[in-house]
Amino acid sequence: MTKEEIRELEEKIIGVLKNIFDPEIPVNIYDLGLIYEINISETGHVKVLMTLTSPNCPVAESMPAQVKEEVSYLNGVTESEVEITFEPPWDQDMITEEAKLELGLL
């Protein structure tokens, strides 16, 4: 996979992530700042490093599984993996400006 193909695939992955919503906050997980990294290898292996709004999040098991599954459906993805981290812990400063406007935080 070329650098251009990797960049295009990353854009598609972001598009998929923008269609997954946190059930407690009406904003997608990408704009909410829950996605820390998207790594794509030349062979199409995708690793998403993400967090949750809290360690006790009610979707702690289902949301990472949904991310993994949705990403794996994209053409060019040979394998998908999701790692959850709580370092650094999520806070409202990680929300995009657009999402803050939606939530009335600005």
The 8 nearest C-alpha neighbors of each residue, nearest first, counted from 0:
[[1, 41, 4, 42, 5, 2, 43, 40],
 [0, 2, 4, 3, 5, 41, 6, 42],
 [1, 3, 5, 4, 6, 0, 41, 7],
 [2, 4, 6, 1, 5, 7, 0, 8],
 [5, 3, 7, 1, 6, 2, 0, 8],
 [4, 6, 2, 8, 3, 7, 9, 1],
 [5, 7, 3, 9, 4, 8, 2, 10],
 [8, 6, 4, 10, 9, 5, 3, 11],
 [7, 9, 11, 5, 10, 6, 4, 12],
 [8, 10, 12, 6, 11, 7, 5, 13],
 [11, 9, 13, 7, 8, 12, 14, 6],
 [12, 10, 14, 8, 9, 13, 15, 7],
 [11, 13, 9, 15, 14, 10, 8, 70],
 [12, 14, 16, 10, 15, 11, 17, 9],
 [15, 13, 11, 17, 12, 16, 10, 18],
 [14, 16, 12, 18, 13, 17, 11, 69],
 [17, 15, 13, 18, 19, 14, 29, 12],
 [16, 18, 27, 14, 15, 29, 19, 13],
 [19, 17, 16, 15, 27, 20, 14, 28],
 [20, 18, 16, 27, 17, 28, 21, 15],
 [21, 19, 27, 28, 26, 22, 18, 25],
 [20, 22, 24, 23, 28, 27, 26, 25],
 [23, 21, 24, 20, 25, 58, 26, 57],
 [22, 24, 21, 25, 20, 26, 57, 56],
 [23, 25, 21, 26, 22, 20, 27, 102],
 [26, 24, 21, 20, 23, 22, 27, 102],
 [27, 25, 24, 20, 31, 21, 28, 98],
 [28, 26, 20, 17, 19, 29, 30, 31],
 [27, 29, 31, 33, 20, 30, 19, 21],
 [30, 28, 31, 32, 17, 27, 34, 16],
 [31, 29, 32, 95, 28, 27, 94, 98],
 [30, 32, 94, 28, 29, 33, 27, 26],
 [33, 31, 93, 94, 30, 29, 34, 28],
 [32, 34, 50, 49, 28, 31, 29, 51],
 [35, 33, 49, 32, 29, 36, 48, 50],
 [34, 36, 49, 48, 33, 32, 37, 50],
 [37, 35, 48, 47, 34, 38, 49, 46],
 [36, 38, 47, 46, 48, 39, 45, 35],
 [39, 37, 46, 45, 36, 47, 40, 44],
 [40, 38, 45, 44, 43, 46, 5, 37],
 [39, 41, 44, 42, 43, 45, 38, 5],
 [40, 42, 0, 43, 39, 1, 5, 44],
 [41, 43, 40, 44, 0, 77, 39, 76],
 [44, 42, 76, 77, 40, 41, 75, 39],
 [43, 45, 78, 40, 77, 39, 42, 79],
 [46, 44, 39, 79, 38, 78, 43, 80],
 [45, 47, 80, 38, 81, 79, 37, 48],
 [46, 48, 37, 81, 36, 49, 82, 80],
 [49, 47, 82, 36, 35, 81, 83, 34],
 [50, 48, 34, 83, 35, 33, 84, 47],
 [49, 51, 33, 84, 83, 85, 34, 52],
 [50, 52, 53, 33, 54, 56, 89, 49],
 [51, 53, 89, 56, 50, 54, 33, 90],
 [52, 54, 56, 51, 55, 89, 88, 50],
 [55, 53, 56, 51, 52, 59, 85, 50],
 [56, 54, 53, 57, 59, 52, 58, 51],
 [55, 57, 53, 59, 58, 54, 52, 51],
 [58, 56, 59, 55, 60, 61, 22, 54],
 [59, 57, 61, 60, 62, 56, 22, 63],
 [60, 58, 56, 57, 61, 62, 63, 51],
 [61, 59, 58, 62, 63, 64, 57, 56],
 [60, 62, 58, 64, 63, 59, 65, 57],
 [61, 63, 65, 64, 58, 60, 59, 66],
 [64, 62, 66, 65, 61, 60, 67, 81],
 [65, 63, 67, 61, 62, 66, 68, 60],
 [64, 66, 62, 68, 63, 67, 69, 61],
 [67, 65, 63, 69, 64, 68, 70, 62],
 [68, 66, 64, 70, 65, 69, 79, 80],
 [67, 69, 65, 71, 66, 70, 64, 72],
 [68, 70, 66, 71, 72, 67, 65, 15],
 [71, 69, 67, 72, 68, 73, 66, 12],
 [70, 72, 68, 69, 79, 73, 76, 67],
 [73, 71, 70, 69, 74, 68, 76, 75],
 [74, 72, 71, 76, 70, 75, 69, 11],
 [73, 75, 76, 72, 71, 8, 77, 70],
 [74, 76, 43, 77, 73, 8, 42, 0],
 [77, 75, 43, 74, 78, 73, 71, 44],
 [76, 78, 43, 44, 75, 79, 42, 71],
 [79, 77, 44, 76, 45, 71, 43, 80],
 [80, 78, 45, 71, 67, 46, 44, 70],
 [79, 81, 46, 67, 45, 47, 82, 78],
 [82, 80, 47, 46, 67, 48, 63, 83],
 [81, 83, 48, 47, 49, 84, 80, 46],
 [84, 82, 49, 50, 48, 81, 85, 63],
 [85, 83, 50, 86, 49, 82, 48, 87],
 [84, 86, 88, 87, 50, 83, 89, 51],
 [87, 85, 88, 84, 89, 50, 83, 49],
 [86, 88, 85, 89, 84, 50, 90, 35],
 [87, 89, 85, 86, 90, 50, 84, 52],
 [90, 88, 52, 87, 93, 50, 51, 91],
 [89, 91, 92, 93, 88, 52, 94, 32],
 [90, 92, 93, 94, 89, 31, 32, 99],
 [91, 93, 90, 94, 95, 89, 32, 99],
 [94, 92, 32, 91, 90, 95, 31, 89],
 [93, 95, 31, 32, 92, 91, 30, 98],
 [96, 94, 98, 30, 97, 99, 93, 31],
 [95, 97, 99, 98, 100, 94, 105, 30],
 [98, 96, 100, 95, 99, 101, 30, 94],
 [97, 99, 101, 95, 100, 96, 30, 102],
 [100, 98, 104, 96, 102, 101, 97, 105],
 [99, 101, 103, 97, 98, 102, 105, 104],
 [102, 100, 98, 99, 103, 97, 104, 26],
 [101, 103, 99, 100, 104, 98, 25, 105],
 [102, 104, 100, 105, 101, 99, 98, 97],
 [103, 105, 99, 102, 100, 101, 98, 96],
 [104, 100, 103, 99, 96, 102, 101, 97]]
